[in-house]
């Protein structure tokens, strides 16, 4: 992959002089996609770090804002689709109107703050977003806190079994690099806590603690529970977002309709997701693979599983967070 083919968030061509000076003093690490820098206990690729700094400097929250947060490959696409569908059902739409999820990929509707909106500027035009504005992020909770400035913005965080995250990251990286790569380096860097938005355990714990401190602001969701009890979890999400299902809606099967609309089977079969690409020329099909719980058993050795289990058990000790 040549320089022009590298997605902009991984490159170093959008850095201000101030940011160049900053990263020269930060711990660094190089992987197959580029250099990573550790800023406020989180690893970022250079342009992404510029986006984080732009966000911290320029984001002006509205009290109705909703931020969907996750560590990469933890169920982000599904969470975005469900949130979109929950709010769309409240609109007076003609039966002939095409649902946004039928014509747009969820990532095209809900942009990532630091690698989309704020990647190149600290003052992006946000006027196109209707209330409530819905954004997404892979930044840890403590990085969000300062710009939110004690506003009642709501944050929904989805976490997933680290071993399944690793496998999903590996497949996604193969698509990004346009070739099959060895999983071992990715496994080792994850275990060492080095990697984009890592360490993964600190990322998860930041939102877990945020939820414990203020459950009205932070909803902590588990991908595995969303899969095992989808109706209950979607209703929980709707309640938190302030758009609960009415008894009439439940009787009419609205919950099941949203789950079907947002299912991996349905979304992956839509033309936009089969043939469409994002602004970085990445096929939308890359965001839809298996979505299964426990797929790691088909890819990781028992030794790899055990090493990750031991690390997570140690890192989560005393937090009250269990898997």
PyMOL commands that set and color helices and strands:
alter all, ss='L'
color gray80, all
select helices_A, chain A and resi 3-5+8-10+17-23+46-58+76-88+100-103+106-109+113-117+141-148+162-177+183-192+200-213+223-228+230-240+247-251+254-261+264-269+271-275+284-287+295-298+302-315
alter helices_A, ss='H'
color red, helices_A
select strands_A, chain A and resi 28-31+34-39+42-45+66-70+134-137+154-159+218-222
alter strands_A, ss='S'
color yellow, strands_A
deselect
rebuild
show_as cartoon
